Structures are given as C-alpha cells and as structure tokens.
Amino acid sequence: MSDDDGSVERGVENVVRACLQVQPRERVALLTHDADDVARLFTPAIERAGARVIRVPLEPWAGRTTTTTTPGIAASITGCSASLLLARGLPGPVSLAALQAARRVGSRHLHAIGVERRLLGQSFRADPDKLAALNAEMRNLVAAAHDIVVKSPTGTQLRVGTAPAFPILALDGRPSAVAFDNLPAGFLLLHPATVDGAFVADRALVSASFAADTQLVRRVTPTFHFARGRVERFTCSDAGLAERIQAYLDSHSHASRVGTVWVPTNYLVRTEIGVGPQDALLPGLVVSLGFSASERTRAPWDAPVQLRLLGRKQTLEVGGRTPVRDGRFEAWFADGLDPLR
C-alpha cells in the first residue's frame, strides 16, 4: 500500500479525529523522539481539527531516570488535555516518564513507539469503533470460557487460564484522562491466573535488553515450557541466543513469570511487513514475560524487565469456539471487516 493512494493521510486523520478525538481550541502535546518526519504529518492534522500543537522533543531526556524525567515532561505538557507520543525507539525510563507525566496532568494519552509511515497507512487506519466491537466479542468469549488454548503446527500447545481478580482490558486506540492507549491498537491485555504448556516463539523475541535477529529466531525456534505461569525450561539450538535468553531470565526474580498475554484484534493486520509493532498484532496470542502493567492488570507483582514471545500460524480455541485458525481470523469472528477499505 503506497503513500500516494492516500492511506497514510487517512491513517493520520483517523488517529487525530477518531482515536485521540481532538477538539477545537484544545492544547495537544506532541511528544517526539527520532520521529520528526512523522510528526510533520500530525501537526497540520491536529491544527485542522482546530487545536493548538505543543511540540515536546524527548531527546534531551535520554539517559535520565524516570524519577527526574517525569516532572520535566509534566511541566512541558501542563494545560494539554490530549497528548500523542511518536517515537521510532525510546529509552524505557523516558517512555515510562511520558506515561506518568500524562497521568499527572490529566491528559488523554496515545503512545506510539516504533512508528513509521507504513504503519500510518495500515494498522493506524483501524476504526476504533470496529476494534471496540471485536474486543468486546473476544472478551466475552474469554470471560465465559475462563481459558484460552493456543496451538501451532510447530508445537505450541499452551493453556492460559483467567480469573475474575484480573480484568480483561480492551485497547481500541481511544484513551481517556485516566487510561492511556497504544498505537497500533486493537488487542486484549490481561494478567493470566495460570499458564501451562509449550510456546514456540518462531516469529520473534522482543526485548529492550537484547536484540534477537528475526531470521535466526525462525531457524532455531526457541521453545518455552511453562508451569504455573513461569518458564520452567526452554530449548534453543543456537548457543548465543540461548545465552541471551538465559541472561534475561536471570536478570530479575520475576523475569521468567508471565506478566501479561495479548490477544490481537486489529483487523487490518493480516500479513507480516517486518515492522515489530504491527507484526505483533497478527492474529494469535503474545506471551509477555516480566513487566505486568500491575497498575492496570491488578497483577500482584511487577518487574522492570520484559521479553515478548511471538509465534506463527497460531490457532486459538476459546470455550469451544475458534476465532483464530492458522494465524487468521475466522470469517464468523471478523465478518464484514474489509482489510483493504
């Protein structure tokens, strides 16, 4: 999908009008890090909505702690009722500080890390009303079944149990003053009560602590074996990658525990494009170790580290229904949603 078909512009307008819901005479903070080209697309779109843009570059905060960065960012966006963060990559402490600053000033906040033009023309175009409907349908299935079974041709056989104590959060790209959202949007997020079985991470391993070559991951297919929500053991035929995985698991007492699972629902994400934030929303289930987003998921523990496990061609079974088969939504689940609209 090329820029000249208008898809990028539609994605930008969708974010500004439908997701962030910018209103006339609002002050909108545009926080950026290594994303000036994308920011140049959003500034006029926000102004067309009748709002005033307050540009806040985040590069000066790199290398500082969250504790020292949060007050500075908050001071820069005071008086802004909406905020949008655009970054290609962002240090963890700065990312967290931006979220805390938005919460401190009461801004409804959208967080987009790893953003680039291709995403604007694809996953960023998803209608938040349709995402909300798909999220509601998936959430009803999961809540009634109390578990999700994940399978794949390469050996994934995992059971994820849920419990009423841990809410099933639905992220559809529309933030509020008390709850931020992410872009690209469209997924359920929850802290699981139990996780047992095997998960083959043959799509990608995503972590801030180490870089895993995607082609290597697909060749050696790291496999994680879980018992009671924790990695019991893993197998990986590449010694270097195995060493990096083990270093991550040893980095914190909760690093090997499942912090969250994600169930993607973005109907515009159908094929891999080699861009992590969008490819992570392909139909299936993402297992995230470590960080549990405890403030929102009510997990009884948290961790400052994270490793996300992504698999290929997954099938989800939820309460006798199969909303995802071989990495694609079944027709009954996403009926009528045209990915090429």
C-alpha positions in Angstrom: 0.0 0.0 0.0 1.7 3.2 -1.1 1.6 6.7 0.3 0.2 8.2 -2.9 -3.1 6.3 -2.5 -4.0 8.5 0.4 -3.7 5.7 3.0 -1.1 7.5 5.1 -3.2 10.6 5.3 -6.3 8.6 6.2 -4.3 6.9 9.0 -3.2 10.3 10.4 -6.7 11.7 10.3 -8.0 8.5 11.9 -5.6 8.9 14.8 -6.4 12.6 15.3 -10.1 12.6 14.8 -11.3 9.1 15.8 -8.7 7.8 18.3 -7.4 10.9 20.1 -10.7 12.7 19.4 -9.0 16.2 19.2 -11.4 19.0 19.8 -11.4 22.7 18.7 -9.3 25.0 21.0 -7.6 22.1 22.8 -3.9 22.2 23.5 -2.4 18.9 22.2 1.1 17.9 23.3 3.1 16.2 20.5 6.0 14.4 22.2 8.6 13.1 19.8 11.8 11.1 19.7 13.6 10.4 16.4 10.3 10.8 14.5 10.3 14.3 13.0 9.2 13.1 9.6 6.1 11.5 11.1 5.4 14.5 13.4 5.3 16.8 10.4 2.3 14.8 9.2 0.4 15.1 12.5 1.0 18.8 13.2 -1.2 20.1 10.4 -3.8 17.4 11.0 -4.2 18.5 14.7 -4.4 22.1 13.6 -7.1 21.2 11.0 -9.1 19.9 13.9 -8.9 23.3 15.5 -6.4 22.5 18.2 -3.0 24.1 19.2 0.1 21.9 19.0 2.6 22.0 21.8 5.8 20.2 20.5 7.9 18.5 23.1 11.1 16.8 21.9 12.2 14.0 24.2 15.8 13.6 23.1 17.1 15.9 25.8 15.8 13.4 28.5 17.7 10.4 27.2 20.0 8.9 29.8 18.0 10.3 32.7 15.9 8.3 35.2 12.1 8.2 35.2 12.1 10.0 38.6 13.9 13.0 37.3 12.3 13.0 33.8 8.6 12.8 34.8 8.4 16.3 36.4 10.1 17.9 33.5 7.8 16.4 30.9 4.8 17.1 33.0 5.8 20.8 33.2 6.1 20.9 29.4 2.6 19.5 28.8 0.7 21.2 31.7 -2.5 22.6 30.2 -2.7 20.0 27.5 -5.9 17.9 27.6 -4.6 15.4 25.0 -1.1 14.1 24.1 0.4 11.9 21.5 3.9 10.3 21.7 5.6 9.4 18.4 8.9 7.6 18.6 10.9 5.1 16.5 12.7 3.9 19.6 12.6 5.3 23.1 14.6 4.5 26.3 12.4 2.7 28.8 12.8 5.3 31.6 11.7 8.1 29.2 8.7 6.1 27.9 7.5 5.4 31.4 8.1 9.1 32.4 5.9 10.2 29.5 3.1 8.0 30.6 3.4 9.2 34.2 3.5 12.8 33.1 0.3 12.4 31.0 -1.4 10.8 34.0 -0.1 13.6 36.3 -1.6 16.4 34.2 -4.8 14.5 33.3 -4.1 14.3 29.6 -5.7 11.5 27.5 -2.6 9.9 26.0 -1.7 7.8 23.0 1.7 6.0 23.0 3.2 5.1 19.6 6.7 3.6 19.8 8.2 2.1 16.6 6.1 4.3 14.4 6.8 4.8 10.7 4.9 5.8 7.6 4.0 2.2 6.7 2.0 1.8 9.9 0.1 5.0 9.3 -1.2 3.6 6.0 -2.0 0.2 7.5 -2.7 -0.6 11.2 -3.2 3.0 12.2 -6.2 3.2 9.9 -8.3 0.7 12.0 -11.6 2.2 13.1 -11.7 2.3 16.9 -15.4 1.6 16.9 -14.8 -1.7 15.0 -11.8 -2.5 17.2 -14.1 -2.0 20.2 -16.7 -4.3 18.8 -14.1 -7.0 18.1 -12.5 -6.6 21.5 -16.0 -6.9 23.1 -16.7 -10.1 21.2 -13.3 -11.6 22.1 -13.6 -10.5 25.7 -17.0 -12.1 26.1 -15.6 -15.4 24.7 -12.6 -15.4 27.1 -14.6 -14.3 30.1 -17.1 -17.1 29.6 -14.5 -19.8 28.9 -12.0 -18.8 31.6 -9.2 -20.1 29.5 -7.5 -19.8 26.0 -5.8 -22.8 24.3 -3.1 -21.9 21.8 -1.8 -24.3 19.2 0.6 -24.1 16.3 2.0 -26.5 13.6 5.5 -26.2 15.1 4.5 -27.4 18.5 2.8 -24.7 20.6 0.3 -26.3 23.0 -0.4 -23.7 25.7 -3.3 -23.2 28.1 -3.8 -19.7 29.5 -6.2 -19.5 32.5 -8.0 -16.3 33.5 -9.6 -15.3 36.8 -12.1 -12.5 37.8 -9.4 -10.9 40.0 -7.5 -9.9 36.9 -9.6 -7.7 34.5 -9.5 -8.3 30.7 -8.5 -4.9 29.3 -9.6 -3.9 25.8 -7.3 -1.4 24.0 -9.0 0.1 20.9 -7.0 3.2 20.4 -9.2 5.6 22.3 -7.5 6.9 25.5 -9.1 8.7 28.4 -7.7 11.0 31.1 -7.3 8.0 33.4 -6.2 5.3 31.0 -3.7 5.7 28.1 -3.8 3.6 25.0 -1.2 2.4 22.4 -0.9 2.6 18.7 -1.2 0.5 16.7 -4.3 -0.5 18.7 -6.6 -3.5 18.8 -5.9 -6.1 21.4 -7.0 -7.6 24.8 -4.5 -7.4 27.6 -4.6 -9.4 30.8 -2.6 -10.9 33.6 -3.2 -14.6 33.5 -4.1 -16.7 36.5 -2.2 -19.7 35.1 -0.1 -20.6 32.1 0.9 -24.2 31.3 2.4 -25.9 28.3 4.8 -25.2 25.5 5.1 -22.0 23.4 7.2 -21.9 20.3 8.5 -18.4 19.6 9.1 -18.9 15.9 8.1 -15.3 14.9 10.1 -13.1 17.1 11.6 -12.4 20.5 11.2 -8.7 21.5 13.1 -7.2 24.5 14.8 -4.0 25.4 17.6 -5.9 27.0 18.9 -7.8 23.9 18.3 -7.8 20.1 17.2 -11.1 18.6 17.7 -11.5 14.8 14.3 -12.4 13.4 15.6 -14.8 10.8 17.7 -16.6 13.4 14.7 -16.9 15.7 12.7 -18.5 12.9 15.5 -21.0 12.1 16.1 -22.2 15.7 12.5 -21.8 17.0 13.1 -21.2 20.7 10.6 -23.2 22.7 9.5 -22.1 26.2 7.9 -24.6 28.6 5.6 -23.2 31.3 4.3 -24.5 34.5 2.0 -22.4 36.8 2.8 -19.2 34.9 6.6 -19.4 35.0 9.2 -20.6 32.4 10.2 -24.0 33.7 12.8 -24.5 30.9 13.5 -23.5 27.4 15.2 -25.1 24.4 17.2 -23.2 21.7 19.7 -24.7 19.3 21.7 -21.5 18.9 24.2 -21.2 21.8 24.5 -17.4 21.5 20.7 -16.8 21.5 20.3 -19.3 24.3 22.8 -17.4 26.4 21.0 -14.1 25.9 17.6 -15.7 26.8 19.1 -17.1 29.9 20.7 -13.8 30.9 17.3 -12.2 30.6 15.6 -14.9 32.7 18.3 -14.4 35.4 18.0 -10.6 35.3 15.2 -10.4 37.9 13.2 -12.6 40.2 10.1 -12.2 38.1 11.7 -12.2 34.7 10.6 -15.7 34.0 7.0 -15.2 35.0 4.2 -14.4 32.5 3.3 -10.7 33.2 0.6 -10.3 30.5 -0.8 -12.0 27.5 -2.1 -10.1 24.5 -4.9 -11.2 22.2 -4.7 -9.0 19.0 -7.9 -7.9 17.2 -6.6 -5.3 14.7 -8.5 -6.5 11.5 -6.1 -4.6 9.2 -3.1 -6.6 10.3 -3.1 -9.7 8.0 0.5 -10.2 6.9 4.0 -9.6 8.2 5.6 -6.4 7.0 8.8 -6.6 9.0 7.8 -3.8 11.4 7.6 -5.1 15.0 4.7 -3.0 16.5 2.4 -4.0 13.7 3.5 -7.6 13.2 3.0 -8.2 17.0 -0.8 -7.7 16.3 -1.1 -10.5 13.8 -4.0 -12.8 14.9 -3.0 -15.2 17.7 -1.6 -14.7 21.2 1.5 -12.9 22.5 3.1 -14.1 25.8 4.9 -11.3 27.6 7.4 -12.2 30.4 8.3 -9.9 33.3 6.5 -6.5 33.2 2.9 -7.0 34.2 1.5 -3.5 34.0 0.2 -4.1 37.5 -1.5 -0.7 37.9 -4.0 -1.7 35.2 -4.0 -5.5 35.2 -4.0 -5.8 39.1 -1.2 -8.4 38.9 0.2 -9.0 42.5 3.7 -8.4 41.3 5.7 -6.4 38.7 9.1 -6.3 37.1 11.2 -3.7 35.3 12.2 -6.1 32.5 10.2 -7.6 29.7 10.6 -10.2 27.0 7.7 -10.8 24.5 7.3 -14.1 22.7 5.6 -14.2 19.3 4.6 -17.3 17.4 3.5 -18.1 13.8 0.3 -19.6 12.4 -1.4 -20.0 15.7 -4.9 -21.3 16.4 -6.9 -20.1 19.4 -9.6 -22.2 21.0 -11.8 -20.3 23.4 -14.8 -22.1 25.0 -15.3 -24.4 22.1 -15.1 -21.6 19.5 -12.1 -21.0 17.2 -11.8 -17.2 16.5 -8.3 -17.6 15.0 -7.1 -20.5 12.9 -3.6 -20.8 11.4 -2.9 -17.2 12.1 -6.0 -15.7 10.5 -9.4 -14.6 11.9 -12.2 -17.0 11.1 -15.0 -15.4 9.0 -17.6 -15.6 11.7 -15.4 -13.5 14.0 -14.3 -10.7 11.7 -17.2 -10.9 9.3 -17.6 -7.9 7.1 -14.4 -6.1 8.0 -12.6 -5.4 4.8 -8.8 -5.0 5.3 -8.5 -3.1 2.0 -11.0 -0.4 2.8 
